[in-house]
């Protein structure tokens, strides 16, 4: 199961994810993300992954699409921080190779190394 909590401020939209970011729940996340981004595309978009306990390739694909649209991630744990760094490197490579410009921010929770 995946719990998705959405919080909005005047400057930021945040999706807080808790549980398993796996099929079939990735479709729900993609839907929430599109709805959130369309509502206020000018706001900073943050995805809090600190409550995610498992992720599969479908979950990674949704996160890659979110990163391509400029999402910033909050992550904890070795596996999740590594995934977020990989997404960051892919975004930078696309930017350097003439791809679309994307944001380059990663936040990690160092208290849980």
RODOVEX-954701 format. One record per residue: residue in one letter; y, x, z of N, C-alpha, C, CB in turn; residue number from 0; chain. Coordinates in steps of 0.02 Angstrom, whole numbers, plus 50000, padded with zeros to 5 digits. Each point is the difference from the previous one (the first is absolute). Glycine has a CB too. Layout:
   res      nv      nu      nw     cav     cau     caw      cv      cu      cw     cbv     cbu     cbw     n   chain
     a       Y       X       Z       Y       X       Z       Y       X       Z       Y       X       Z   NUM       A
...
***
This chain:
   res      nv      nu      nw     cav     cau     caw      cv      cu      cw     cbv     cbu     cbw     n   chain
     x   49941   50042   50000   50059   49958   50000   50062   50044   50000   49938   49909   50061     0       A
     x   50115   50067   49908   50064   50035   49998   50054   49953   50024   49961   50073   49904     1       A
     x   50076   49949   50145   50057   49962   50025   50063   50031   49970   49940   49969   50109     2       A
     x   50102   49989   49862   50063   50022   49969   50057   49965   50035   49943   50021   49888     3       A
     x   50101   50018   50142   50059   49973   50033   50061   50025   49962   49942   49995   50113     4       A
     x   50102   49959   49870   50061   50018   49963   50060   49994   50046   49948   49960   49891     5       A
     x   50093   50092   50109   50063   49998   50037   50056   50020   49953   49942   50026   50111     6       A
     x   50113   49941   49895   50058   50013   49957   50062   50011   50043   49949   49932   49907     7       A
     x   50092   50116   50072   50067   50007   50028   50048   49999   49941   49959   50068   50101     8       A
     x   50105   49943   49911   50049   50001   49946   49991   50059   49953   50079   49942   50075     9       A
     x   49889   50112   49950   49993   50061   49960   49928   50019   49983   50105   50037   50052    10       A
     x   49846   49930   49981   49931   50022   49993   49951   49942   49999   50031   50106   50057    11       A
     x   49918   49901   49903   49943   49955   49999   49940   50040   50023   50049   49927   49906    12       A
     x   49910   50045   50137   49942   50037   50025   49939   49955   49999   50074   50072   50071    13       A
     x   49871   49957   49906   49935   49969   50006   49959   50041   50049   50004   49952   49881    14       A
     x   49973   50017   50172   49959   50033   50051   49928   49979   49987   50095   50004   50086    15       A
     x   49862   50045   49900   49930   49986   49983   49955   50020   50058   50024   50018   49878    16       A
     x   49929   49937   50138   49952   50014   50053   49931   49977   49978   50090   49986   50088    17       A
     x   49861   50058   49920   49931   49983   49982   49975   50039   49940   50020   49888   50045    18       A
     x   49945   50078   49912   49967   50033   49943   50038   49985   49935   49889   49991   50058    19       A
     x   50134   50062   49911   50034   49995   49936   49948   50011   49945   50112   50041   50049    20       A
     x   49846   49907   49942   49944   50003   49954   49997   49935   49960   49936   50077   50078    21       A
     x   50023   49924   49868   49988   49937   49965   49967   49953   50049   49988   50057   49888    22       A
     x   50025   49881   50112   50042   49960   49957   50072   49993   50024   49898   49939   49968    23       A
     x   50121   50093   50087   50066   49990   50029   50056   50037   49963   49944   49985   50108    24       A
     x   50039   50058   49846   50052   50035   49962   50040   49952   49957   49929   50103   49999    25       A
     x   50040   49844   49978   50036   49950   49960   50054   49966   50043   49898   49980   49929    26       A
     x   50087   50007   50134   50050   49971   50045   50058   50048   50010   49911   49935   50059    27       A
     x   50074   50129   49950   50053   50050   50008   50043   50004   49938   49927   50065   50079    28       A
     x   50043   49937   49863   50038   50003   49938   50046   49939   49993   49907   50065   49946    29       A
     x   50069   49877   50074   50041   49940   49997   50059   50004   50049   49897   49935   49967    30       A
     x   50090   50085   50095   50054   50008   50049   50052   50051   49976   49920   49971   50092    31       A
     x   50056   50084   49880   50045   50053   49976   50045   49974   49944   49914   50086   50032    32       A
     x   50058   49880   49919   50040   49975   49945   50052   49949   50024   49903   50018   49922    33       A
     x   50075   49938   50122   50046   49950   50028   50057   50033   50039   49905   49918   50007    34       A
     x   50077   50131   50033   50050   50035   50041   50049   50039   49956   49916   50009   50092    35       A
     x   50059   50026   49858   50043   50040   49956   50046   49955   49959   49912   50088   49995    36       A
     x   50064   49856   49983   50041   49955   49959   50055   49967   50041   49903   49979   49927    37       A
     x   50084   50011   50137   50049   49966   50043   50064   50041   50007   49906   49945   50062    38       A
     x   50088   50120   49949   50058   50044   50010   49984   50071   49974   50036   49932   50101    39       A
     x   49966   50078   49834   49981   50065   49972   50047   50057   50019   49951   49938   49907    40       A
     x   50109   50046   50117   50048   50053   50018   49985   50031   50069   50086   49940   49931    41       A
     x   49873   50028   50108   49985   50026   50067   49946   50054   49999   50033   49888   50046    42       A
     x   49970   50155   50004   49949   50051   50010   49934   49964   50015   50085   50086   50042    43       A
     x   49860   49939   49932   49935   49968   50008   49953   50048   50037   50017   49932   49894    44       A
     x   49958   50046   50164   49958   50042   50042   49933   49965   50010   50101   50049   50058    45       A
     x   49845   49990   49937   49933   49975   50013   49973   50038   50060   49981   49969   49877    46       A
     x   50005   49996   50177   49974   50030   50061   49924   49998   49998   50103   49966   50066    47       A
     x   49866   50092   49925   49927   50006   49994   49967   50021   50065   50016   50029   49880    48       A
     x   50022   49977   50174   49973   50027   50062   49945   49957   50031   50110   50052   50019    49       A
     x   49885   49885   49962   49948   49957   50026   49940   49991   49953   50088   49942   50063    50       A
     x   49912   50095   49881   49945   49995   49952   49942   50044   50025   50082   49977   49903    51       A
     x   49859   49993   50100   49941   50037   50024   49953   50020   49944   50010   49938   50107    52       A
     x   49996   50031   49835   49958   50018   49943   50037   49983   49937   49895   49981   50066    53       A
     x   50093   50060   49882   50032   49988   49935   49950   50020   49946   50117   50020   50047    54       A
     x   49879   49940   49900   49957   50017   49943   50043   50015   49939   49907   49927   50047    55       A
     x   50060   50083   49896   50037   50019   49939   50048   49945   49977   49904   50072   49967    56       A
     x   50078   49865   50044   50045   49945   49982   50063   50002   50042   49901   49930   49965    57       A
     x   50091   50085   50100   50058   50007   50044   50044   50058   49980   49933   49950   50092    58       A
     x   50036   50105   49890   50038   50058   49978   50039   49984   49937   49915   50076   50050    59       A
     x   50056   49886   49905   50034   49981   49937   50062   49957   50014   49890   50004   49940    60       A
     x   50105   49949   50106   50058   49958   50017   50055   50044   50031   49925   49899   50018    61       A
     x   50056   50147   50025   50050   50045   50031   50033   50043   49947   49934   50001   50107    62       A
     x   50029   50022   49844   50029   50041   49946   50052   49959   49961   49893   50066   49991    63       A
     x   50093   49871   49995   50049   49958   49966   50062   49990   50043   49906   49942   49939    64       A
     x   50084   50049   50125   50057   49991   50046   50042   50064   50001   49933   49918   50070    65       A
     x   50034   50139   49932   50036   50064   50001   50039   50009   49935   49913   50050   50076    66       A
     x   50058   49929   49869   50035   50006   49935   50064   49958   49999   49889   50020   49945    67       A
     x   50113   49928   50096   50061   49959   50005   50045   50022   50057   49935   49905   49953    68       A
     x   50051   50154   50076   50046   50028   50049   49983   49986   50073   50083   49991   49914    69       A
     x   49858   49983   50100   49982   49986   50069   49995   50064   50041   49938   49899   49962    70       A
     x   50081   50095   50101   49991   50053   50049   49943   49980   50046   50123   50035   49994    71       A
     x   49839   50013   50031   49942   49985   50041   50006   50030   50069   49931   49994   49897    72       A
     x   50045   49969   50153   49990   50025   50067   49925   50007   50009   50108   49945   50046    73       A
     x   49869   50115   49973   49928   50013   50004   49982   50038   50063   49995   50000   49875    74       A
     x   49942   49992   50145   49974   50035   50058   49927   50019   49985   50078   49938   50081    75       A
     x   49900   50116   49946   49931   50022   49990   49995   50045   49939   49959   49896   50053    76       A
     x   49992   50147   49949   49992   50051   49947   49989   49968   49932   49953   50079   50085    77       A
     x   50001   49874   49911   49982   49969   49936   50060   49964   49969   49882   49987   50040    78       A
     x   50152   49973   50001   50056   49961   49973   50059   50045   49982   49963   49902   50069    79       A
     x   50052   50148   49972   50055   50046   49983   49984   50038   49936   50029   50011   50122    80       A
     x   49908   50008   49869   49980   50035   49939   50009   49955   49939   49917   50069   50066    81       A
     x   50063   49868   49939   50009   49952   49946   50073   49992   49982   49896   49941   50037    82       A
     x   50146   50052   50013   50072   49991   49988   50029   50062   49966   50008   49923   50101    83       A
     x   49971   50135   49920   50024   50062   49968   49977   50003   49927   49998   50059   50111    84       A
     x   49941   49920   49875   49976   49998   49931   50042   49952   49958   49884   50027   50039    85       A
     x   50133   49915   49989   50043   49953   49964   50068   50030   49986   49940   49905   50053    86       A
     x   50086   50133   49996   50065   50033   49992   49997   50051   49944   50023   49983   50122    87       A
     x   49924   50057   49877   49994   50051   49947   49994   49969   49931   49945   50077   50082    88       A
     x   50017   49868   49913   49995   49965   49936   50067   49974   49977   49882   49969   50028    89       A
     x   50157   50004   50018   50066   49974   49983   50046   50056   49977   49985   49907   50084    90       A
     x   50012   50150   49950   50042   50057   49980   49979   50026   49932   50016   50030   50120    91       A
     x   49919   49971   49865   49977   50023   49935   50025   49954   49945   49899   50051   50054    92       A
     x   50098   49884   49957   50025   49952   49950   50075   50010   49990   49911   49918   50032    93       A
     x   50125   50093   50022   50072   50010   49996   50016   50063   49960   50015   49942   50110    94       A
     x   49949   50112   49902   50012   50064   49966   49978   49998   49927   49986   50058   50109    95       A
     x   49966   49899   49875   49975   49998   49932   50036   49948   49958   49890   50037   50042    96       A
     x   50166   49938   49984   50039   49952   49961   49984   49928   50014   50007   50085   49914    97       A
     x   49951   49904   50136   49983   49932   50020   50059   49968   50035   49879   50030   50011    98       A
     x   50113   49910   50012   50054   49966   50034   50016   50033   50067   49967   49894   49944    99       A
     x   50095   50099   50077   50022   50029   50063   49975   49957   50057   50101   50050   49945   100       A
     x   49871   49984   50105   49975   49963   50059   50025   50034   50063   49897   49964   49936   101       A
     x   50099   50000   50120   50019   50029   50064   49949   50052   50022   50057   49893   50031   102       A
     x   49964   50152   50014   49956   50054   50021   49999   50007   50076   50023   50058   49893   103       A
     x   49965   49888   50143   50000   50005   50073   49933   49982   50029   50120   49972   49999   104       A
     x   49859   50068   50049   49939   49988   50037   50016   50009   50073   49927   50038   49904   105       A
     x   50051   49917   50137   50005   50007   50072   49931   49999   50029   50114   49946   50003   106       A
     x   49871   50102   50041   49935   50001   50031   50009   49999   50075   49951   50062   49903   107       A
     x   50001   49911   50130   50001   49997   50073   49962   50062   50026   50006   49872   50001   108       A
     x   50029   50179   50017   49970   50063   50021   49966   49996   50068   50087   50058   49933   109       A
     x   49923   49889   50104   49971   49994   50066   49924   49990   49996   50108   49953   50041   110       A
     x   49866   50030   49901   49928   49987   49994   49966   50047   49952   50023   49881   50025   111       A
     x   49987   50183   49982   49969   50050   49957   49926   50005   50014   50106   50064   49996   112       A
***
